[in-house]
Amino acid sequence: MEIDFRTIIVFIVFVETGSLYSASLILGCSPSSVSIHLKRVRHYFHEPLFIREGRSLEPTEYAIKLSQQLKSCFMSFDTILTKDNINKS
């Protein structure tokens, strides 16, 4: 199974907001779409990412660390792409 940038972004936003609904508002999609993306991430990494706490999902320590690492990668990627367009070489 492959994973795409959109799925990674959904995962990061969900971990930061802690809510399918809040993540869906930020991303402009439905809560069920967020859920589908989270399933893709779980299948891709083969690790428990969330623990059900009543009606909510709490990220595991692994999910929090993974989200931080992925966010850092995206920020580096963005810096490279916007860095004066690679000095317009």
Secondary structure, DSSP 8 states (H G I E B T S, - for coil): ----HHHHHHHHHHHHH--HHHHHHHHTS-HHHHHHHHHHHHHHHTS--EEEETTEEEE-HHHHHHHHHHHHHHHHHHHHHHSHHHHT-
